[in-house]
Amino acid sequence: MRVLKEIYNYRQMIYSLVNKELKVRYKGSILGFFWTFLNPLLQIAVYAMIFPYILKQQQPHYLIFVCVGLIPWSFFTTTIIQSTNTIIGNANIVKKVYFPREILPLSVVLSGAINFLIATIIILAFCIGEGKGITWHIVIFPAILLLQMILQLAISFVLAAVTVYIRDIEHFVQIVLMLMFYATPIVYSTATLDGSTTTARFMKKVIMLNPMTTIIEGYRSIFYTQTLPDFKHIGIWYILSFILLVIGWLIFNKLQKGFAEEL
């Protein structure tokens, strides 16, 4: 409660940091803010050409399918990579000014969430353009988004703190994210792993252990299949994410005592 009260008291600083994150992201860029739309659109265009035509991926309304996977994944990877260096990148204020250090990874997650919400316009546009439209299931969207934010904040706490002491973490994280991309049903459906072979069943079990699988499948239920998501898996990951958040904060709180010396 003390930490939450401190963070609330520094809410103006959170606003400033979020504003800074949003401005710095495309600073000096000619197109600036429009890259929020162009980046995912270019990725979607590439996968929409490769998978349906070259790799013969048979998935109805594939543009919506891949869009609903790529945009949340982009939110996840961008937040994780930025939070890894958030303490180091703000070394000057960390060493000179007192404030709850938790604000730094929190501001990264919040700025990423704002960009994600803006990019969600692309998903809505594809749903309308492809004739699926928007259904009442969209009311579940905030619950999935909150789960993703809690999970990302938990991971961000750990990575932001540990990177101060071990700078190689940044490179390790990029490799893990690359591997996670293929272990997450972004450009393919988990239904393709419903084969009878032992390998297929094993791969599906591994993929289902990935929290981003549950999150992306949740978004797909809302926008693509327009059905209720798997609340059982979502509930389990809510509990686990809150536990991870507490553990992440404890690690962050323990390590932040040496930030000034290490920086």
BALOBA-1460 file (C-alpha; in Angstrom, 3 decimals):
// residues 263
<rec num="1" residu="m" x="0.000" y="0.000" z="0.000"/>
<rec num="2" residu="r" x="2.898" y="2.336" z="0.761"/>
<rec num="3" residu="v" x="4.342" y="1.794" z="-2.706"/>
<rec num="4" residu="l" x="0.969" y="2.313" z="-4.382"/>
<rec num="5" residu="k" x="0.470" y="5.544" z="-2.438"/>
<rec num="6" residu="e" x="3.933" y="6.756" z="-3.462"/>
<rec num="7" residu="i" x="3.277" y="5.949" z="-7.099"/>
<rec num="8" residu="y" x="-0.045" y="7.812" z="-6.917"/>
<rec num="9" residu="n" x="1.680" y="10.844" z="-5.377"/>
<rec num="10" residu="y" x="4.104" y="10.845" z="-8.327"/>
<rec num="11" residu="r" x="1.351" y="10.483" z="-10.927"/>
<rec num="12" residu="q" x="2.405" y="13.725" z="-12.616"/>
<rec num="13" residu="m" x="5.864" y="12.252" z="-13.150"/>
<rec num="14" residu="i" x="4.299" y="9.124" z="-14.645"/>
<rec num="15" residu="y" x="2.345" y="11.325" z="-17.040"/>
<rec num="16" residu="s" x="5.552" y="13.169" z="-18.032"/>
<rec num="17" residu="l" x="7.490" y="9.939" z="-18.573"/>
<rec num="18" residu="v" x="4.695" y="8.375" z="-20.635"/>
<rec num="19" residu="n" x="4.483" y="11.553" z="-22.702"/>
<rec num="20" residu="k" x="8.270" y="11.454" z="-23.168"/>
<rec num="21" residu="e" x="8.191" y="7.777" z="-24.228"/>
<rec num="22" residu="l" x="5.522" y="8.515" z="-26.832"/>
<rec num="23" residu="k" x="7.401" y="11.527" z="-28.242"/>
<rec num="24" residu="v" x="10.900" y="10.000" z="-28.217"/>
<rec num="25" residu="r" x="9.789" y="6.823" z="-30.013"/>
<rec num="26" residu="y" x="9.450" y="8.596" z="-33.369"/>
<rec num="27" residu="k" x="11.545" y="11.692" z="-32.702"/>
<rec num="28" residu="g" x="13.275" y="12.900" z="-35.853"/>
<rec num="29" residu="s" x="11.126" y="10.661" z="-38.046"/>
<rec num="30" residu="i" x="9.400" y="12.289" z="-41.027"/>
<rec num="31" residu="l" x="6.241" y="10.210" z="-40.646"/>
<rec num="32" residu="g" x="6.435" y="10.304" z="-36.843"/>
<rec num="33" residu="f" x="3.215" y="9.129" z="-35.193"/>
<rec num="34" residu="f" x="1.998" y="7.411" z="-38.370"/>
<rec num="35" residu="w" x="4.602" y="4.658" z="-37.832"/>
<rec num="36" residu="t" x="2.211" y="3.377" z="-35.147"/>
<rec num="37" residu="f" x="0.039" y="2.262" z="-38.077"/>
<rec num="38" residu="l" x="2.678" y="1.678" z="-40.757"/>
<rec num="39" residu="n" x="4.858" y="-0.757" z="-38.767"/>
<rec num="40" residu="p" x="2.106" y="-3.333" z="-38.117"/>
<rec num="41" residu="l" x="0.576" y="-2.804" z="-41.572"/>
<rec num="42" residu="l" x="3.892" y="-3.609" z="-43.278"/>
<rec num="43" residu="q" x="4.348" y="-6.739" z="-41.134"/>
<rec num="44" residu="i" x="0.790" y="-7.855" z="-41.842"/>
<rec num="45" residu="a" x="1.340" y="-7.340" z="-45.586"/>
<rec num="46" residu="v" x="4.461" y="-9.549" z="-45.530"/>
<rec num="47" residu="y" x="2.822" y="-12.406" z="-43.626"/>
<rec num="48" residu="a" x="-0.379" y="-12.103" z="-45.659"/>
<rec num="49" residu="m" x="1.682" y="-12.774" z="-48.787"/>
<rec num="50" residu="i" x="3.994" y="-15.470" z="-47.421"/>
<rec num="51" residu="f" x="1.656" y="-17.760" z="-45.505"/>
<rec num="52" residu="p" x="-1.493" y="-18.009" z="-47.659"/>
<rec num="53" residu="y" x="0.263" y="-18.172" z="-51.037"/>
<rec num="54" residu="i" x="3.806" y="-19.452" z="-50.523"/>
<rec num="55" residu="l" x="3.321" y="-21.726" z="-47.492"/>
<rec num="56" residu="k" x="-0.291" y="-22.567" z="-48.403"/>
<rec num="57" residu="q" x="-1.663" y="-21.591" z="-44.992"/>
<rec num="58" residu="q" x="-5.419" y="-22.139" z="-45.268"/>
<rec num="59" residu="q" x="-7.109" y="-19.784" z="-42.834"/>
<rec num="60" residu="p" x="-10.318" y="-17.859" z="-43.608"/>
<rec num="61" residu="h" x="-10.001" y="-14.062" z="-43.288"/>
<rec num="62" residu="y" x="-6.252" y="-14.453" z="-42.828"/>
<rec num="63" residu="l" x="-5.671" y="-10.689" z="-42.743"/>
<rec num="64" residu="i" x="-7.781" y="-10.394" z="-39.580"/>
<rec num="65" residu="f" x="-6.266" y="-13.577" z="-38.169"/>
<rec num="66" residu="v" x="-2.642" y="-12.431" z="-38.488"/>
<rec num="67" residu="c" x="-3.479" y="-8.828" z="-37.559"/>
<rec num="68" residu="v" x="-4.997" y="-9.886" z="-34.226"/>
<rec num="69" residu="g" x="-1.810" y="-11.842" z="-33.508"/>
<rec num="70" residu="l" x="0.859" y="-9.394" z="-34.648"/>
<rec num="71" residu="i" x="-0.398" y="-6.183" z="-33.025"/>
<rec num="72" residu="p" x="-0.605" y="-7.565" z="-29.438"/>
<rec num="73" residu="w" x="2.741" y="-9.308" z="-30.012"/>
<rec num="74" residu="s" x="4.303" y="-6.015" z="-31.104"/>
<rec num="75" residu="f" x="2.976" y="-4.422" z="-27.892"/>
<rec num="76" residu="f" x="4.569" y="-7.241" z="-25.886"/>
<rec num="77" residu="t" x="8.005" y="-7.187" z="-27.547"/>
<rec num="78" residu="t" x="8.299" y="-3.385" z="-27.660"/>
<rec num="79" residu="t" x="7.462" y="-3.081" z="-23.973"/>
<rec num="80" residu="i" x="9.841" y="-5.853" z="-22.906"/>
<rec num="81" residu="i" x="12.768" y="-4.491" z="-24.941"/>
<rec num="82" residu="q" x="12.254" y="-0.891" z="-23.789"/>
<rec num="83" residu="s" x="11.784" y="-1.820" z="-20.131"/>
<rec num="84" residu="t" x="15.054" y="-3.780" z="-20.184"/>
<rec num="85" residu="n" x="16.990" y="-0.513" z="-20.557"/>
<rec num="86" residu="t" x="14.644" y="1.876" z="-18.785"/>
<rec num="87" residu="i" x="16.763" y="2.233" z="-15.612"/>
<rec num="88" residu="i" x="20.027" y="2.579" z="-17.548"/>
<rec num="89" residu="g" x="18.430" y="5.003" z="-19.994"/>
<rec num="90" residu="n" x="17.272" y="7.222" z="-17.127"/>
<rec num="91" residu="a" x="20.536" y="6.956" z="-15.153"/>
<rec num="92" residu="n" x="20.795" y="10.735" z="-14.670"/>
<rec num="93" residu="i" x="17.534" y="11.117" z="-12.765"/>
<rec num="94" residu="v" x="17.970" y="7.786" z="-10.945"/>
<rec num="95" residu="k" x="21.273" y="9.011" z="-9.466"/>
<rec num="96" residu="k" x="20.188" y="12.571" z="-8.698"/>
<rec num="97" residu="v" x="16.477" y="12.630" z="-7.868"/>
<rec num="98" residu="y" x="14.381" y="10.618" z="-5.443"/>
<rec num="99" residu="f" x="11.205" y="9.043" z="-6.798"/>
<rec num="100" residu="p" x="9.702" y="5.545" z="-6.730"/>
<rec num="101" residu="r" x="11.883" y="3.680" z="-9.229"/>
<rec num="102" residu="e" x="8.896" y="1.461" z="-10.085"/>
<rec num="103" residu="i" x="7.586" y="4.412" z="-12.083"/>
<rec num="104" residu="l" x="10.119" y="3.796" z="-14.864"/>
<rec num="105" residu="p" x="9.015" y="0.291" z="-15.983"/>
<rec num="106" residu="l" x="5.393" y="1.280" z="-15.279"/>
<rec num="107" residu="s" x="5.644" y="4.247" z="-17.654"/>
<rec num="108" residu="v" x="7.039" y="1.980" z="-20.392"/>
<rec num="109" residu="v" x="4.085" y="-0.406" z="-20.051"/>
<rec num="110" residu="l" x="1.563" y="2.461" z="-20.024"/>
<rec num="111" residu="s" x="3.041" y="4.176" z="-23.090"/>
<rec num="112" residu="g" x="3.086" y="0.820" z="-24.891"/>
<rec num="113" residu="a" x="-0.575" y="0.283" z="-23.972"/>
<rec num="114" residu="i" x="-1.498" y="3.670" z="-25.474"/>
<rec num="115" residu="n" x="0.273" y="2.791" z="-28.721"/>
<rec num="116" residu="f" x="-1.442" y="-0.593" z="-28.710"/>
<rec num="117" residu="l" x="-4.866" y="0.991" z="-28.278"/>
<rec num="118" residu="i" x="-4.177" y="3.295" z="-31.218"/>
<rec num="119" residu="a" x="-2.964" y="0.369" z="-33.355"/>
<rec num="120" residu="t" x="-6.145" y="-1.555" z="-32.452"/>
<rec num="121" residu="i" x="-7.875" y="0.749" z="-34.940"/>
<rec num="122" residu="i" x="-6.180" y="-1.396" z="-37.619"/>
<rec num="123" residu="i" x="-7.839" y="-4.542" z="-36.233"/>
<rec num="124" residu="l" x="-11.239" y="-2.831" z="-36.199"/>
<rec num="125" residu="a" x="-10.713" y="-1.577" z="-39.743"/>
<rec num="126" residu="f" x="-9.882" y="-5.076" z="-41.024"/>
<rec num="127" residu="c" x="-12.881" y="-6.567" z="-39.194"/>
<rec num="128" residu="i" x="-15.206" y="-4.046" z="-40.820"/>
<rec num="129" residu="g" x="-13.465" y="-4.170" z="-44.212"/>
<rec num="130" residu="e" x="-13.599" y="-7.988" z="-44.398"/>
<rec num="131" residu="g" x="-17.276" y="-8.018" z="-43.475"/>
<rec num="132" residu="k" x="-17.000" y="-9.519" z="-39.986"/>
<rec num="133" residu="g" x="-17.931" y="-6.317" z="-38.225"/>
<rec num="134" residu="i" x="-17.694" y="-5.665" z="-34.475"/>
<rec num="135" residu="t" x="-19.741" y="-7.703" z="-31.991"/>
<rec num="136" residu="w" x="-20.598" y="-7.262" z="-28.310"/>
<rec num="137" residu="h" x="-17.614" y="-9.490" z="-27.448"/>
<rec num="138" residu="i" x="-15.467" y="-6.346" z="-27.625"/>
<rec num="139" residu="v" x="-16.569" y="-5.558" z="-24.042"/>
<rec num="140" residu="i" x="-14.162" y="-8.333" z="-22.931"/>
<rec num="141" residu="f" x="-11.238" y="-6.508" z="-24.587"/>
<rec num="142" residu="p" x="-10.247" y="-4.482" z="-21.460"/>
<rec num="143" residu="a" x="-9.967" y="-7.695" z="-19.407"/>
<rec num="144" residu="i" x="-7.500" y="-9.237" z="-21.885"/>
<rec num="145" residu="l" x="-5.561" y="-5.965" z="-22.171"/>
<rec num="146" residu="l" x="-5.286" y="-5.675" z="-18.367"/>
<rec num="147" residu="l" x="-3.967" y="-9.242" z="-18.148"/>
<rec num="148" residu="q" x="-1.316" y="-8.471" z="-20.755"/>
<rec num="149" residu="m" x="-0.293" y="-5.283" z="-18.956"/>
<rec num="150" residu="i" x="0.033" y="-7.050" z="-15.577"/>
<rec num="151" residu="l" x="2.150" y="-9.806" z="-17.137"/>
<rec num="152" residu="q" x="4.370" y="-7.312" z="-18.961"/>
<rec num="153" residu="l" x="4.832" y="-5.177" z="-15.859"/>
<rec num="154" residu="a" x="5.901" y="-8.261" z="-13.875"/>
<rec num="155" residu="i" x="8.505" y="-9.147" z="-16.511"/>
<rec num="156" residu="s" x="9.576" y="-5.501" z="-16.860"/>
<rec num="157" residu="f" x="10.319" y="-5.165" z="-13.146"/>
<rec num="158" residu="v" x="12.738" y="-8.096" z="-13.262"/>
<rec num="159" residu="l" x="14.448" y="-7.210" z="-16.536"/>
<rec num="160" residu="a" x="14.812" y="-3.501" z="-15.714"/>
<rec num="161" residu="a" x="16.484" y="-4.304" z="-12.384"/>
<rec num="162" residu="v" x="18.706" y="-7.199" z="-13.465"/>
<rec num="163" residu="t" x="20.004" y="-5.380" z="-16.576"/>
<rec num="164" residu="v" x="21.559" y="-2.702" z="-14.346"/>
<rec num="165" residu="y" x="23.903" y="-5.395" z="-13.000"/>
<rec num="166" residu="i" x="24.161" y="-7.662" z="-16.064"/>
<rec num="167" residu="r" x="24.167" y="-5.650" z="-19.294"/>
<rec num="168" residu="d" x="24.149" y="-8.784" z="-21.483"/>
<rec num="169" residu="i" x="20.517" y="-9.378" z="-20.517"/>
<rec num="170" residu="e" x="19.455" y="-7.064" z="-23.344"/>
<rec num="171" residu="h" x="20.891" y="-9.398" z="-26.003"/>
<rec num="172" residu="f" x="19.570" y="-12.504" z="-24.246"/>
<rec num="173" residu="v" x="16.058" y="-11.011" z="-24.186"/>
<rec num="174" residu="q" x="16.086" y="-10.410" z="-27.946"/>
<rec num="175" residu="i" x="16.981" y="-14.068" z="-28.588"/>
<rec num="176" residu="v" x="14.253" y="-15.296" z="-26.217"/>
<rec num="177" residu="l" x="11.656" y="-13.052" z="-27.891"/>
<rec num="178" residu="m" x="12.648" y="-14.390" z="-31.298"/>
<rec num="179" residu="l" x="12.130" y="-17.964" z="-30.072"/>
<rec num="180" residu="m" x="8.870" y="-17.003" z="-28.356"/>
<rec num="181" residu="f" x="7.509" y="-15.662" z="-31.635"/>
<rec num="182" residu="y" x="7.476" y="-19.190" z="-33.061"/>
<rec num="183" residu="a" x="6.132" y="-20.605" z="-29.791"/>
<rec num="184" residu="t" x="3.152" y="-18.240" z="-29.967"/>
<rec num="185" residu="p" x="0.205" y="-18.769" z="-32.356"/>
<rec num="186" residu="i" x="0.629" y="-15.458" z="-34.158"/>
<rec num="187" residu="v" x="0.781" y="-16.489" z="-37.811"/>
<rec num="188" residu="y" x="-0.635" y="-19.985" z="-37.326"/>
<rec num="189" residu="s" x="-3.532" y="-21.522" z="-35.412"/>
<rec num="190" residu="t" x="-3.145" y="-23.953" z="-32.515"/>
<rec num="191" residu="a" x="-5.704" y="-26.092" z="-34.370"/>
<rec num="192" residu="t" x="-2.952" y="-27.015" z="-36.835"/>
<rec num="193" residu="l" x="-1.254" y="-28.893" z="-33.986"/>
<rec num="194" residu="d" x="-4.265" y="-31.093" z="-33.257"/>
<rec num="195" residu="g" x="-2.629" y="-33.992" z="-35.082"/>
<rec num="196" residu="s" x="-2.466" y="-37.527" z="-33.817"/>
<rec num="197" residu="t" x="1.330" y="-37.674" z="-33.628"/>
<rec num="198" residu="t" x="3.097" y="-37.496" z="-30.283"/>
<rec num="199" residu="t" x="5.259" y="-34.600" z="-31.488"/>
<rec num="200" residu="a" x="2.217" y="-32.492" z="-32.444"/>
<rec num="201" residu="r" x="0.535" y="-33.109" z="-29.103"/>
<rec num="202" residu="f" x="3.745" y="-32.292" z="-27.236"/>
<rec num="203" residu="m" x="4.269" y="-29.065" z="-29.205"/>
<rec num="204" residu="k" x="0.719" y="-27.931" z="-28.497"/>
<rec num="205" residu="k" x="1.181" y="-28.537" z="-24.747"/>
<rec num="206" residu="v" x="4.390" y="-26.471" z="-24.791"/>
<rec num="207" residu="i" x="2.736" y="-23.642" z="-26.747"/>
<rec num="208" residu="m" x="-0.242" y="-23.599" z="-24.371"/>
<rec num="209" residu="l" x="2.175" y="-23.002" z="-21.464"/>
<rec num="210" residu="n" x="3.125" y="-19.709" z="-23.089"/>
<rec num="211" residu="p" x="1.036" y="-16.919" z="-21.473"/>
<rec num="212" residu="m" x="0.974" y="-14.976" z="-24.743"/>
<rec num="213" residu="t" x="-0.879" y="-17.912" z="-26.308"/>
<rec num="214" residu="t" x="-3.801" y="-17.401" z="-23.923"/>
<rec num="215" residu="i" x="-3.701" y="-13.629" z="-24.433"/>
<rec num="216" residu="i" x="-3.615" y="-13.735" z="-28.232"/>
<rec num="217" residu="e" x="-6.252" y="-16.467" z="-28.337"/>
<rec num="218" residu="g" x="-8.350" y="-14.172" z="-26.128"/>
<rec num="219" residu="y" x="-8.031" y="-11.301" z="-28.603"/>
<rec num="220" residu="r" x="-8.839" y="-13.706" z="-31.471"/>
<rec num="221" residu="s" x="-12.023" y="-14.809" z="-29.704"/>
<rec num="222" residu="i" x="-13.122" y="-11.167" z="-29.504"/>
<rec num="223" residu="f" x="-12.266" y="-10.003" z="-33.022"/>
<rec num="224" residu="y" x="-11.813" y="-13.088" z="-35.224"/>
<rec num="225" residu="t" x="-14.092" y="-15.939" z="-34.112"/>
<rec num="226" residu="q" x="-16.325" y="-13.493" z="-32.203"/>
<rec num="227" residu="t" x="-16.981" y="-15.969" z="-29.416"/>
<rec num="228" residu="l" x="-16.353" y="-16.012" z="-25.685"/>
<rec num="229" residu="p" x="-12.694" y="-16.626" z="-24.806"/>
<rec num="230" residu="d" x="-11.458" y="-19.454" z="-22.607"/>
<rec num="231" residu="f" x="-12.141" y="-17.853" z="-19.217"/>
<rec num="232" residu="k" x="-10.561" y="-20.801" z="-17.408"/>
<rec num="233" residu="h" x="-7.137" y="-20.190" z="-18.946"/>
<rec num="234" residu="i" x="-7.547" y="-16.422" z="-18.612"/>
<rec num="235" residu="g" x="-8.413" y="-16.800" z="-14.920"/>
<rec num="236" residu="i" x="-5.396" y="-19.042" z="-14.324"/>
<rec num="237" residu="w" x="-3.068" y="-16.550" z="-15.982"/>
<rec num="238" residu="y" x="-4.597" y="-13.667" z="-14.024"/>
<rec num="239" residu="i" x="-3.683" y="-15.460" z="-10.804"/>
<rec num="240" residu="l" x="-0.203" y="-16.400" z="-12.061"/>
<rec num="241" residu="s" x="0.418" y="-12.889" z="-13.415"/>
<rec num="242" residu="f" x="-0.457" y="-11.294" z="-10.066"/>
<rec num="243" residu="i" x="1.916" y="-13.734" z="-8.338"/>
<rec num="244" residu="l" x="4.632" y="-12.931" z="-10.896"/>
<rec num="245" residu="l" x="3.972" y="-9.219" z="-10.394"/>
<rec num="246" residu="v" x="4.571" y="-9.522" z="-6.642"/>
<rec num="247" residu="i" x="7.715" y="-11.600" z="-7.205"/>
<rec num="248" residu="g" x="8.911" y="-9.166" z="-9.868"/>
<rec num="249" residu="w" x="8.395" y="-6.191" z="-7.585"/>
<rec num="250" residu="l" x="10.204" y="-7.939" z="-4.695"/>
<rec num="251" residu="i" x="13.204" y="-8.578" z="-6.952"/>
<rec num="252" residu="f" x="13.085" y="-4.996" z="-8.230"/>
<rec num="253" residu="n" x="12.805" y="-3.610" z="-4.693"/>
<rec num="254" residu="k" x="15.765" y="-5.702" z="-3.543"/>
<rec num="255" residu="l" x="18.022" y="-4.731" z="-6.429"/>
<rec num="256" residu="q" x="17.119" y="-1.037" z="-6.662"/>
<rec num="257" residu="k" x="19.201" y="-0.292" z="-3.555"/>
<rec num="258" residu="g" x="22.356" y="-0.606" z="-5.647"/>
<rec num="259" residu="f" x="21.173" y="1.199" z="-8.787"/>
<rec num="260" residu="a" x="23.001" y="4.461" z="-8.068"/>
<rec num="261" residu="e" x="26.318" y="2.686" z="-7.440"/>
<rec num="262" residu="e" x="26.053" y="0.480" z="-10.548"/>
<rec num="263" residu="l" x="25.018" y="3.352" z="-12.816"/>
